Every structure is written in C-alpha cells, then in structure tokens.
Amino acid sequence: MRQVWISEFWRLTGIGLVALLAGLVAGYAELFLLLAVLGYLAWHLVNLMRLQRWLAEGEDAHPPVSSGAWDVIFTDLARMQARNRKRKRKLTRTLTRFEDAAAALPDAVVVLGMHDEIEWFNNAAQQLLGLHWPQDVGQRISNLLRHPAFIEFLTAREYSRSVELSASANADVLLAVLVVPYGNEQRLLVARDITRIRRLEQVRSDFVANVSHELRTPLTVINGFFETANEDATECPPDWRRPMQLMRQQAQRMQNIVQDLLLLSRLEMEQPSRVEIVMVPELLEAVVLEARALSGARKHQIVLDVDRELGLRGNADELRSAFSNLVFNAVQYTPEQGEINVRWFRDAEGVHLAVSDTGTGIAAHHIPRLTERFYRIDAGRSRQSGGTGLGLAIVKHVLNRHGAQLRIESELGKGSTFSCDFPLAALVHLAGTQ
Ligand code: ADP
C-alpha cells in the first residue's frame, strides 16, 4: 500500500520536473508548472467522477480502469464489494433455510412486534390459529384470537406460564400457547397441539380412578371381616395371631391408598370444586385435635397459632384433606416430644398456613420431587407409619385448585416448614360472617 503512494509521489515529482524543464526551455517555467499541476488535478477529478458513477450504478457494475493510486482504490473497492456480495448471499441462504425450517414446524409460530402486531407466521399457524397469509400480517393478534383467557395471558406478559385454548379452526383440538420474548421487544408466540397428550392423560387418570373404584368394594369387605374377626380371641390359634395382625394392617394400608388415589383422581378432574366460605381457624383446631390423638404416647408439643379473622373462599373438604396431610406428616416425621407449630396468618402478599416441625428434615435434593406420587425418602419408614406416599401430591393438587402454592423449607436433622401461600383474593374476613 505504502508503495503506491511512493510511486504517486514520484509521478507527481516527475510531472513537475518535466514541466519545469520544458518551461525553462520555452521561457515560461511558472506557466508550464501551473499547467502540469492543473492537469494532475484534472486527472484526479475525472477519477473521482468515475468512482461516483460506478458506485451509483450499483453492485453489479464493473469497476473503472485507471492507473496509479486510483487503480489500487478501484481494485480494493471491487474486492470489498465482491466480499460483501458473497456474505449477503450466505446470509440470505441461512435466512431462507431458517424460514423454511420454521415454516415446516408442526407447531404454530407467530412473530409479534412491539404492539402485538403480527410480523410473520408459519403454515401451522394458518391451520391451528386460523391466520391468513398475507392479509393478517400487521394486524394485532388480539383482534384475531379473541379467547378471553388468551387476551388475559397476552396482557399479563408473564412469559413463564402458558395458556390452553381450543384451536380456531377445530374446537376439538386443544392448544398450549406460550410466548417467548427475544430481540428488541419482539415476541415469538408458539402454539402446540396437545390434544393427544391430554387424551392420554385422561385415559391414564380414568384407568387409575376405575381400578381404585373396583378395588374399593373388595377391600371394604376384607376390612369388614378383619374388624369382626379378633385375633386376640381365645378361639384364634396362637400361630395365626401374628399373620392375622399383619393382614389387617396391610388391608388397611391398601384401603388408605385406594382412598387417596380416588381423591387424587377427583382432584384431577377439570370441574372446579364447590366453593364456600371456609372457617379455617375451626378447621385447623379440629385437625390439631386429631394430630394430638395421632401423636398419643409420643407426646409431641403441638402449638396452634391462628388469626381468627381469616377465612378462605374454597372447598372445605379439600382444604381439610390438604392441611391434615401436612400436620399428620409433621407428627409422623418428628421424633418423640418434638415441637410442631401450626400458624395461620396473613401478610402483604397473602394468607399463609405454615406447619413447622423439629423432625428429621429433608435433604435439599429430595425437596423438588416430594409432591410426585409415591415419592418417599424412606419408603420403609413411610409404610411403617401408614403413609401412602400420596399425601403431598394431594396437597399440591388442592392448593393448585385454590390458586395457592406449596413452599417447602427444610434442614436435615433440624426440621421442616411446609407453607401454603394463598393469594389475598381468596381471603374472607370472618369477623363479619361469624
Ligand atoms: P407419605 O404418605 O409417605 O408421608 P407424603 O406424600 O405425605 O407421603 O410425603 C412424601 C415424603 O415426604 C414422605 O415419605 C417423607 O419422606 C417426606 N416428608 C413429608 N413430610 C415430611 C416432614 N414433615 N418431615 C420430613 N419428611 C417429610
């Protein structure tokens, strides 16, 4: 590069010298020198003009041919243009490939702009969401998908959750819609057909409900016989006593499992439960009374601390089942004479039930899985204490149905706190209703 400018310098010096010599010979040294400089300037001007014309002609025009520094400039610019053209072609190819891939996705994909206006959508969006290409481009998605649940979901801008709605074109098709934010306030709406998954879930849930239902009657009969047959009676042969006792316990366990499975199936059904005003303080008093009976000779210190003004809008049977599971677990998993605290209170965020114990505690890696069905840290211990492994799954379902959340804090060897966080919207002030 430097070489070019050195040559250019010598070219200018050469022109100057030749003009000066010629001028000296002719007797007009200054005039010849001036003419030479003007000529050099004119050459630059012409090349500048050719450069401008070439650039104006567009990328496909051939670069002008020149000499010296201008030749190098034209060649470099042409090379740069060729590189850009290649890069652009590559980018276009990549973009087309992405567009083709997105268009072929079985899920509906819609690119939304800053104001929820549609910028692009794929083929599946036409079928599942009933969008029309290209008429609907630029339209606000909320004008085209008018399901109230979807509008609420879109305006809430809570991207961690998804919403389920039926497809515009076919009401039998169920869609799960989620929104993924990206780039400069842009959002990607993705809708997936979950009809098959839901149907399978329904089949599984019906199967469990049917099996549990079918097992209930034989188990009731067996347990009935065990209740009348007394293994301690004198007519019972001594070697039968232990097996009889074990059979009675196991039959009772089976009945508990069947009962819990039936309750879970009921909770899983879509119908919302009957909503009433639940006198939570009284409900908790009854639960704590039962917990004291369960504790029996193990003499736990069970303390109840309730705000008597706080009630809930919800289903009393479901809430009793959830609360008693938590309090009975605290009794089961706390050693003799341990402390159990049951608190019912409110704060700025909501209304809470906190059941704390000074029991065995739970290692952190177990906590996220505790609400899975039949997940037990120590299966032997759970069975021994009559646990079904379904208690916390029931708690989670009941709380979900009440818009509440289960929070578990625990330290191994120190104890645990299971909290149910209800939204303020579910709160009922009992002072006026009592
Ligand atoms: P289970 O019928 O076995 O008690 P749950 O679903 O109620 O079933 O609880 C699942 C598991 O969580 C239990 O087996 C136990 O290991 C653990 N767990 C529940 N509550 C407590 C608690 N208060 N302290 C320690 N571990 C607990």
Residues whose N, C-alpha, C, O or C-beta is under 5 A from the ligand:
A	BS01	ADP	N329 A330 Y333 G359 T360 G361 I362 L370 Y375 R376 I377 D378 S382 G387 T388 G389 L390 G391 L392 A393 S416
